[in-house]
């Protein structure tokens, strides 16, 4: 919702009055405003989904794949050993 011309005029008058009364406060508020805008822009850039998985994700997936491979190998060895031990 946009400000009316009268509201904008009143806000500009208040802003000028505050700048005249305390220029240090006005400088601090302007600096704070710039930092907030910069953080918001950085946040928007970070919100984009990453196409590549992070390093920790790759390490975890590799670890789980290795564990699954070892379990499957041990299971195959045990089943072969039991099959070889059965009398025919």
N, C-alpha and C positions, 0 to 999 in steps of 0.2 A: 504494500500500500504506500503510495507516494505522499510526501508532505504537501500541504497546500502552500501557496506563495506566502501567505501571512505567517504560517508556522515556520517556514524557512527563514523569513525575515527576522522573526523573533529569535530563532536559534542563532542566527548570525550576530545579532545584537548581543546576545548573552555571551557568545564566544569571544567577541571583541572586548567586551567588558572584562571577562576573566583574564584574557591575555594582557590587558592594560593593568589589571590589579596585581597579578602574580605571573610574570613572564617565566620564572623558573618552573612553576607548576605546569604552565602551558608547554614548555619544552619537554618536561618529563612525560606528560600525557601523549605528546606527539611521538616521542621515542617508544613509549609503550605500544601505541597504536601500530607503529611500523613493525615492531617485533611480533605482535599478534598476527598481523597480516602475513608476515614471512612464515610463521609457524603454520598458519592455515594453508598457505601455498605448498609448503613442504609436506603437510599431511595429505593434501590432495594428490601429490606425486607418489606418495608411498601407498596410497589406497589402491593403485593399479595392481591387478594380480600379476604375480611373478610367473614367468613361463618356466623357469628352471627351479627345481627343488633346492632348498638350502643345504648347506654342507652337513648339518646334523641329520637331516632327513636321509641323505645318501648313506651316511655311516650306519644309521639304524637299519635301513632296508638291506644293506649289504650284510650286516650282522645277522639279521633274521634269515636271509637267504642261506648264509653259511650254516647256521644252526639247523635249518630244515634239511639241507643237503646231508649234513652229518647224521641226523636222525634217520633219514631214509636209507643211507648207506649201512648204518648199523642194523636196521631192521632187515634189509636184504641179506646181510651176512648171517644174522641169526636164523632167518628162515631157511637159507641154503644149508647151514650147518645141521639144523634139525631134519631137513629133508634127506641129507646124506646119511644121517645116523639111523633112519628108519630101516628096519630089515625088510627085504623084498621077498 
